Amino acid sequence: MVEITEDTQNDFTTFKCSGDLIEQELLDVIRSFYKGSPTKYTLWYLDGLSAESISTDALKRIFQIIRSRGDPRKDGRTAIVAPLDLE
């Protein structure tokens, strides 16, 4: 599951990922976010994801896509927070 919180006043979006998340779900969220007017700042919080729900390689591919689509967010920043060692 991906819970999205957008703070338009501060141009900031938080993506809280948890549970039995699959790669396609993350890709759909990414496409939707960059299709519109993405906020300048984003935070990806990977709350308790495990190797059973999504692989480390899949996460690497997903974040490469995020990095490659960052052009509309001039001077934007993305942070990734993962509380578990696996992530």
N, C-alpha and C positions, 0 to 999 in steps of 0.2 A: 504494500500500500504506500502511496505517496500523498502526503498531506502538504498542500501548498498554501502558504501565507504570503500575501503581498502587501507591502507597506508603500503605497504610491507616494506619500509625502516625502519619504526618504529614498525613493527609487531603489527598493530592496525587496528581494523575494527569497523566502526560505522554503526549501524542499526537505521535508522530514520523511525519510524512507525507513520502513520497518516491516516486520512480518515476513510473509512468504512472497517476497518481491521477485518478479521475473524480469529478464532482460527486456522483453518486448514492452512491458509496462513502462519502464524507464525511458525507452526510446520514444514511446508515444508522448510522454510528458515533455521530453526535450523538444520534439518536433513542434508540439503545441506552443511551448514557451517562446521559441525562436520564430515561429510563424507570425506572431503579433508584434507588439512593441515590448521587447524584453527590458526588464529593469537593469540599471547599471550594475547593481551589486546582487550577488546571489550567494546563498549558503546552502550547501548540501549536508544534511545531518543524517548519517547512516546509523540509525538507532537499532542496534541489535541484529543486524543482518548476519547471516551465517553462510558458510560455504554450501549448505544445502539449498538455500534460496537463490543465490546468485554467486557465480564464481569471481575470483579476483581478476581473471583475464577478461571477463565480460565487463566488469567495472572499469578496467583500463580502457577498453574499446569505447565505452560510453563516454568517459571523460575526455578521450581524444576527440570525439565528436563535439562535445561541448566546447572544447578549446578552439576547434576549427570554425565554429559558428559564432564566435564572439565578436566578429567585426562590427555588428550593429551597436555594440555596447562600448563605444569609444571611451577609453580610460576606465572601463569597467573592471570589476574584480570578482573572482569566484573563490570561495573557500569550501573545503571539504573537511568535515569533522566526523571521525569514526571512533567511538568509545572502546571498541574491542581491538585487540591486537591483530586479529585475522584481517580486518579491513585496513 
